[in-house]
Amino acid sequence: MFPTRPLAGLSLRVPGLRRAALPLFALAFALLASLSARAQTATVFGSLSNFDVVNNTEHEAHGFEIELEGLQPGDVPYSFGATRYGQARVIPTATGVAVRWESAYDPGLGQFTQTTIAHAAGTPFAGMCYSWNGAGYAGSGCEHFGVSLAKNALKTTYRWLVEDANAPGTLVPFDPPVAIPGPVYIVTPPAQVGEVPVLEAEIEAPEAPEGPELYGDAQWVKVFKTELQREVNLDELMSDNAVVPQDASKVEVAWEILQADPPSNSNGRQNRGRRGNSGPLAAGTRAVVRRYEIYQYTGAYDPVTHEALCADGLCNAPAEGEVGDYVGAQMAAANVGVPSVTVGIAGGGKVASADRLISCGSKCGASYEANTQVTLTASANSGSVFTGWTGACAGQQATCTLSVNEALNTTANFAPLFNLVVKTAGSGSVSSTPAAIDCGRLCSAKVASGTRLTLTAAPAAGQKFTGWSGSCAGTLLTCTVNVNKDTQVQANFK
């Protein structure tokens, strides 16, 4: 489950989740007890991560691996497959699973059939990490990988796969791991009813320091953000797709330093290893998409602690000579929803929920914990009739039960009742389809406005039908009438 920000000393964070390097799937999370007033919260329904990455191992690579601790193969429903290595395999490990993109090996030639060459330092690669980019792709020294998850991973590690020097034809993960972070999503419920939830994307420096008193290597991170009123899928999250924010108007953070803090906390600060970007979810938002661009830090380091010593003293912006090679980009999205029910009324009637949180006309919406079962009942005013639901509810039964796992909207439709009066002159009867009228000399029925009925005249023995009068006309035995007001029809027999 996705964690929420702690309130009143409580926390719903998942143990170990803060170490994850990929955004994660979740189906629901629980509200804190202090929010029992049903303040509107949010659910992350899908977290997706696709990233461009250079091969900076200084070796030829023949595949890539994402190690996901705490997961089973069924927890990885989809991975990006448009690479030189084809579809990934999901392999169980002692601690979870590994998602592996691997080249085939030709034993006759004694070589792997697919290779990502080592990326030459200082060489541009933007836009060339995709298999449809021809010759530029083959020589770019970069690739594009990504996964969607159905469950939280306790820890995530990215590594290139290189040939084992001691076992030709065998691939092994290369260390150190790839230094591209991925966001973990944290939902902060509002403090009171009427406010909106906040979705935070938190990234953590993926590369650990080399000693307990040292900082890790620093990186510059630039963040772009956009919100969409539809869900996105993994295959859309690519640098050459317009859905990924990249222009100046979408900059969320111009520059920030990401640097793993000393494990011993010897400096007493530990404020560079994690960075969070957050904001309230706008009405109608169904996806929050971010692009994280990662650059090498080439400024000065403290010779004792290895802390980045930026020229501005705060590392709020790089000075000349402090930004090195572009390392890669992480395209991440969270598909979100606000578990709630909103009811509309069309016509004369009302709708109430069994839990009494909805009583529409007056209170026509309520927020819920994800996957709550909500039963709505429609009741018509005097002179009206319930004609059916539209939206999240369907059908003509007065009651409807919804499983609330996103923002749901439904409308209860009511129509005014009109009198349909049918008379006969002579001996015979009249019936209707749909059933409303079935009578002899005189009968009537209350019919919903807009109802279309077919009346059929049946003469008694020795009688002949001579025609209709009133709202029907002609001498055919059947007549179709649309009831939009009080209506009177007469069937004549002789």
C-alpha positions in Angstrom: 0.0 0.0 0.0 1.2 3.5 -0.6 2.3 5.4 2.4 0.7 8.6 3.7 2.3 11.5 5.6 2.2 10.9 9.4 -0.4 12.8 11.4 -0.6 13.1 15.1 2.4 10.9 15.5 1.0 8.1 13.3 2.5 6.8 10.1 1.3 4.4 7.5 4.6 4.1 5.6 5.5 0.6 4.3 8.7 -0.8 5.9 11.6 -0.4 3.5 9.5 1.4 0.9 11.6 4.5 1.2 14.6 2.6 -0.3 12.7 1.8 -3.5 14.2 3.2 -6.7 11.1 2.7 -8.9 7.6 4.1 -8.6 5.3 1.3 -7.5 1.8 0.0 -8.1 -0.9 0.1 -5.4 -4.6 -0.6 -5.4 -5.6 1.2 -2.2 -4.4 2.7 1.1 -6.2 3.3 4.5 -7.1 6.7 5.8 -5.9 7.7 9.2 -8.4 7.6 12.0 -8.3 11.3 12.4 -9.8 11.6 8.9 -12.9 9.7 9.7 -14.9 12.8 8.7 -14.3 11.5 5.1 -12.0 14.2 3.9 -11.2 13.7 0.3 -8.1 11.5 -0.2 -6.5 9.9 -3.3 -5.4 6.5 -4.5 -2.5 5.7 -6.8 -3.8 3.1 -9.2 -0.7 2.7 -11.3 2.9 3.8 -11.2 5.0 3.5 -14.3 8.7 4.1 -15.0 10.5 4.3 -18.3 14.1 5.6 -18.4 16.8 6.5 -20.9 20.2 5.4 -19.7 23.7 5.5 -21.1 26.1 2.6 -20.8 28.8 4.2 -18.7 30.4 0.9 -17.6 33.3 1.3 -20.1 32.4 -2.2 -21.3 30.2 -3.6 -24.0 26.8 -4.5 -22.4 24.5 -7.2 -23.7 21.5 -6.6 -21.5 20.0 -4.9 -18.5 18.5 -6.0 -15.2 16.1 -4.4 -12.7 16.3 -6.2 -9.3 13.1 -6.0 -7.3 13.2 -7.2 -3.7 10.1 -8.6 -2.0 8.1 -9.3 -5.2 6.9 -12.4 -7.1 6.8 -12.8 -10.9 3.1 -12.1 -11.0 3.7 -8.7 -9.5 5.3 -7.5 -12.7 2.5 -7.3 -15.2 4.3 -5.4 -18.0 7.7 -4.3 -19.1 9.0 -2.2 -22.1 9.8 -4.5 -25.0 10.8 -2.2 -27.9 14.6 -2.6 -27.3 17.4 -4.4 -29.1 17.0 -7.2 -26.6 13.3 -7.8 -27.1 10.9 -8.7 -24.2 12.3 -9.0 -20.7 12.1 -12.2 -18.6 10.9 -12.1 -15.0 13.1 -14.4 -13.0 12.5 -15.4 -9.3 15.5 -14.7 -7.1 16.3 -15.4 -3.4 15.0 -12.0 -2.4 12.4 -11.2 -5.0 12.5 -11.1 -8.8 14.8 -9.8 -11.5 13.5 -8.3 -14.7 16.1 -9.1 -17.4 16.6 -7.9 -21.0 19.2 -10.3 -22.4 21.0 -10.7 -25.8 21.1 -14.2 -27.3 24.5 -15.9 -27.6 25.9 -17.5 -30.7 28.2 -20.3 -29.6 29.5 -20.9 -33.1 30.8 -17.3 -33.4 31.5 -17.1 -29.7 29.7 -13.8 -29.2 26.5 -12.2 -28.2 24.2 -11.1 -31.0 23.1 -7.8 -29.5 25.3 -5.1 -27.9 25.0 -1.7 -26.3 28.4 -0.1 -26.8 30.1 1.9 -24.1 28.9 5.5 -24.3 31.7 7.9 -25.1 31.9 10.7 -22.4 30.8 14.1 -23.7 28.8 12.6 -26.6 25.2 13.7 -27.0 22.6 10.9 -27.0 19.3 12.7 -26.4 16.6 11.2 -28.7 18.8 8.3 -29.8 18.0 5.6 -27.2 15.1 4.1 -29.2 15.2 1.1 -31.5 13.4 3.0 -34.3 16.1 5.7 -34.6 18.3 3.8 -37.0 22.0 4.2 -37.2 22.0 6.8 -34.5 20.6 4.3 -32.1 23.2 1.6 -32.8 26.1 3.9 -32.0 24.5 5.9 -29.2 25.6 3.8 -26.3 22.3 4.2 -24.6 19.0 2.3 -24.2 15.5 2.6 -22.9 14.0 0.3 -20.3 10.9 0.4 -18.0 8.4 -1.6 -15.9 5.0 -1.4 -14.3 4.5 -3.1 -11.0 1.4 -4.5 -9.2 2.9 -4.4 -5.7 5.4 -2.5 -3.7 9.1 -3.5 -4.0 11.2 -3.2 -0.9 14.3 -2.2 -2.8 15.0 -1.6 -6.5 18.4 -1.7 -8.3 19.3 -1.0 -11.9 22.4 -2.7 -13.5 23.8 -3.3 -17.0 24.6 -6.9 -17.9 28.1 -7.6 -19.2 29.9 -10.8 -20.2 31.5 -12.7 -17.4 35.3 -12.7 -18.1 35.6 -16.1 -16.4 32.6 -17.7 -18.2 32.2 -16.6 -21.8 28.6 -16.6 -23.0 27.4 -15.8 -19.4 26.0 -12.4 -18.4 26.5 -10.9 -15.0 25.3 -7.6 -13.4 27.8 -4.8 -13.4 28.6 -2.7 -10.3 28.2 0.0 -9.4 24.5 0.2 -10.2 23.1 2.7 -12.6 22.8 6.0 -10.9 19.3 7.0 -12.1 16.7 7.5 -9.3 13.0 6.7 -9.6 10.2 8.3 -7.5 8.2 6.7 -4.7 4.8 8.2 -4.3 3.4 9.4 -1.0 -0.2 10.7 -0.6 -0.9 13.3 2.1 -4.6 13.3 2.9 -6.1 16.8 3.6 -6.4 17.9 7.2 -10.1 18.7 6.9 -13.1 18.2 4.7 -13.1 20.4 1.7 -9.3 20.4 1.1 -7.6 18.3 -1.6 -5.0 15.6 -1.2 -1.4 16.2 -2.1 0.7 13.7 -4.1 4.4 13.8 -3.5 7.0 12.1 -5.7 10.1 11.4 -3.6 13.4 10.4 -5.2 16.4 8.9 -3.3 20.1 8.9 -4.4 20.5 5.3 -5.7 24.3 5.0 -5.2 25.5 4.5 -1.6 28.6 6.2 -0.3 31.9 4.3 -0.1 32.4 4.8 3.6 30.2 5.5 6.7 31.5 9.1 7.1 31.3 10.0 3.4 28.7 11.4 1.0 28.1 9.6 -2.2 28.8 11.0 -5.7 26.6 14.0 -6.4 24.2 14.5 -9.4 22.3 17.5 -10.7 18.6 16.8 -11.2 16.2 18.8 -13.3 12.4 18.1 -12.9 9.6 18.7 -15.4 5.9 18.0 -14.5 2.5 17.9 -16.1 -1.0 16.7 -15.0 -3.4 14.9 -17.4 -7.1 14.2 -17.2 -6.6 10.7 -18.5 -4.5 7.7 -17.5 -1.2 7.1 -19.3 0.5 3.8 -20.2 4.1 2.7 -19.9 4.8 2.8 -23.7 3.9 6.5 -23.8 6.7 7.5 -21.4 9.5 8.2 -23.9 11.6 11.3 -24.6 10.1 11.6 -28.1 6.5 11.5 -26.9 4.6 14.8 -26.4 3.0 13.4 -23.2 6.3 13.7 -21.4 6.9 17.3 -20.2 10.2 18.8 -21.4 9.7 22.5 -22.3 10.5 25.5 -20.0 6.9 26.1 -19.1 6.8 22.6 -17.4 9.9 23.0 -15.2 9.0 22.1 -11.6 12.6 22.2 -10.3 15.2 24.0 -12.3 18.2 22.4 -10.5 18.8 20.4 -7.3 21.6 18.3 -6.0 21.0 14.6 -5.2 23.7 13.1 -3.1 23.6 10.1 -0.7 24.2 11.2 2.9 26.8 9.6 5.2 25.3 6.5 6.7 26.7 7.5 10.1 24.9 10.8 9.9 28.1 12.3 11.2 27.3 15.7 9.7 24.0 15.8 11.6 22.1 16.9 8.5 21.2 14.2 6.0 19.4 16.5 3.7 20.6 15.7 0.2 19.9 12.0 -0.1 16.1 12.5 -0.7 14.3 15.1 -2.7 10.5 15.5 -2.8 8.3 17.3 -5.3 4.6 17.7 -4.4 1.4 19.5 -5.1 -2.3 19.3 -4.6 -4.2 17.2 -7.1 -6.2 19.4 -9.4 -9.9 18.5 -10.0 -10.1 15.9 -12.8 -6.4 14.9 -12.6 -6.0 11.2 -13.6 -2.2 11.1 -14.2 0.8 13.1 -12.9 3.8 12.8 -15.3 7.3 13.8 -14.4 10.6 13.8 -16.3 13.8 13.7 -14.2 16.9 14.7 -16.1 20.2 13.5 -14.5 23.5 15.2 -15.0 27.0 14.6 -13.5 28.2 17.0 -10.9 31.6 18.3 -11.9 32.2 20.9 -9.2 34.4 20.7 -6.1 34.0 18.2 -3.2 35.0 18.5 0.4 38.3 16.5 0.6 37.3 14.9 3.9 33.5 14.2 3.7 33.1 14.2 -0.2 30.2 16.6 0.2 29.5 18.6 -2.9 30.7 22.2 -2.4 28.8 24.2 -5.0 30.0 27.7 -5.9 26.8 29.3 -4.7 27.2 27.7 -1.3 23.7 26.1 -1.3 23.7 24.1 -4.5 20.6 25.8 -5.7 21.9 26.3 -9.2 25.1 25.1 -11.0 27.9 27.6 -11.7 30.0 27.3 -14.9 31.9 24.1 -14.9 29.7 22.3 -12.3 27.5 20.5 -14.8 29.0 17.5 -16.6 27.6 14.9 -18.9 23.9 14.2 -19.3 23.5 10.7 -17.7 19.9 9.8 -18.5 16.3 10.6 -18.0 13.6 9.0 -15.9 10.0 9.3 -17.2 7.6 8.5 -14.4 3.9 8.7 -14.0 1.3 8.0 -11.3 -2.2 7.2 -12.4 -4.4 8.6 -9.7 -8.0 8.7 -8.6 -10.0 10.2 -5.8 -12.3 7.6 -4.3 -15.7 9.4 -4.2 -19.3 9.2 -5.3 -21.1 12.1 -6.9 -24.8 11.8 -7.7 -26.8 13.9 -10.2 -30.6 14.2 -10.3 -32.5 14.5 -13.6 -36.2 15.1 -12.9 -38.2 14.9 -9.8 -36.7 12.6 -7.2 -33.9 12.0 -4.7 -31.1 9.6 -3.9 -29.8 8.4 -0.6 -26.9 6.1 0.4 -27.3 3.4 2.9 -24.5 4.9 5.0 -26.4 8.3 5.0 -23.4 10.2 3.7 -25.3 11.0 0.5 -28.7 12.5 0.6 -29.3 14.2 -2.7 -31.0 16.8 -3.3 -29.1 18.4 -0.4 -25.8 16.5 -0.2 -24.9 14.9 -3.5 -21.4 13.7 -3.0 -19.1 12.0 -0.5 -15.5 10.7 -0.3 -14.7 7.2 0.7 -11.8 4.9 1.5 -10.8 2.9 -1.5 -12.9 -0.2 -2.3 -15.8 0.8 0.0 -19.2 -0.7 -1.1 -21.8 2.1 -1.3 -25.5 1.3 -1.9 -27.6 4.1 -3.5 -31.4 4.1 -3.6 -33.4 6.3 -5.9 -37.0 7.4 -4.9 -39.3 9.4 -7.1 -41.3 12.5 -5.9 -45.1 12.4 -6.1 -46.1 12.7 -9.7 -42.8 11.3 -11.0 -41.3 7.8 -11.7 -37.7 6.6 -11.6 -36.6 5.6 -15.1 -33.0 4.4 -14.6 -29.4 5.2 -13.9 -26.7 6.5 -16.1 -22.9 6.7 -15.4 -21.3 4.5 -12.8 -24.7 2.9 -12.0 -26.8 1.2 -14.8 -30.2 -0.3 -15.2 -33.7 0.5 -14.0 -33.6 -1.0 -10.5 -34.0 1.6 -7.8 -31.0 0.4 -5.9 -27.4 0.3 -7.1 -24.2 -0.9 -5.3 -20.9 0.6 -6.2 -17.3 -0.5 -5.3 -15.6 2.9 -4.9 -12.0 2.8 -6.1 -11.9 6.1 -8.0 -14.0 9.2 -8.6 -17.4 7.8 -9.6 -20.3 9.8 -11.1 -23.9 8.6 -11.6 -27.2 10.2 -12.4 -30.6 9.1 -11.3 -33.2 9.9 -14.0 -36.9 10.6 -13.2 -39.8 11.4 -15.5 -43.1 13.1 -14.7 -46.2 10.8 -14.8 -49.0 11.6 -17.2 -52.5 10.1 -17.5 -53.2 7.8 -20.5 -56.9 7.3 -20.9 -58.3 4.8 -23.4 -62.0 4.5 -24.2 -63.9 2.2 -26.5 -67.1 2.9 -28.5 -68.8 -0.4 -29.4 -67.8 -3.8 -28.3 -64.0 -4.5 -28.2 -60.9 -4.1 -26.1 -57.5 -2.4 -26.2 -54.1 -3.6 -24.9 -50.6 -2.0 -25.0 -47.0 -2.9 -25.5 -45.2 -2.4 -23.2 -47.9 -3.5 -20.7 -49.9 -0.5 -19.3 -53.4 -0.8 -20.8 -55.5 -4.0 -21.0 -59.1 -3.1 -20.8 -62.6 -3.0 -22.2 -64.9 0.0 -22.2 -62.8 2.5 -20.2 -59.4 2.3 -18.5 -56.4 4.5 -17.7 -52.8 4.3 -16.6 -50.1 6.6 -15.3 -47.3 6.6 -17.8 -43.8 8.2 -17.6 -43.2 11.1 -19.9 -41.5 10.0 -23.1 -43.0 6.5 -23.0 -43.8 5.1 -26.4 -46.6 2.6 -26.4 -48.2 0.5 -29.2 -52.0 0.2 -28.7 -53.8 -2.8 -30.3 -57.5 -2.9 -30.8 -59.4 -6.2 -30.6 -63.1 -6.2 -31.8 -65.5 -8.5 -30.0 -67.3 -11.3 -31.9 -69.6 -9.9 -34.5 -67.9 -6.5 -34.3 -65.6 -4.6 -36.7 -63.0 -2.1 -35.8 -63.7 1.2 -37.6 -60.8 3.4 -36.5 -59.2 5.5 -33.8 -59.9 8.9 -32.5 -58.3 11.3 -30.0 -54.4 11.0 -30.0 -54.5 8.1 -32.5 -55.8 8.1 -36.0 -56.4 5.7 -38.9 -58.1 2.3 -39.3 -55.2 0.0 -38.6 -55.6 -2.2 -35.6 -52.4 -0.8 -34.0 -51.4 2.7 -33.2 -48.2 4.1 -31.6 -48.5 6.9 -29.2 -45.8 9.0 -27.5 -47.0 10.1 -24.0 -45.5 13.6 -23.3 -48.7 15.0 -21.7 -52.1 13.7 -20.5 -53.3 11.7 -23.4 -56.7 10.3 -24.5 -57.4 7.7 -27.2 -60.6 6.1 -28.3 -61.0 2.8 -30.2 -64.2 2.6 -32.3 -66.1 -0.6 -33.0 -69.3 -1.2 -35.0 
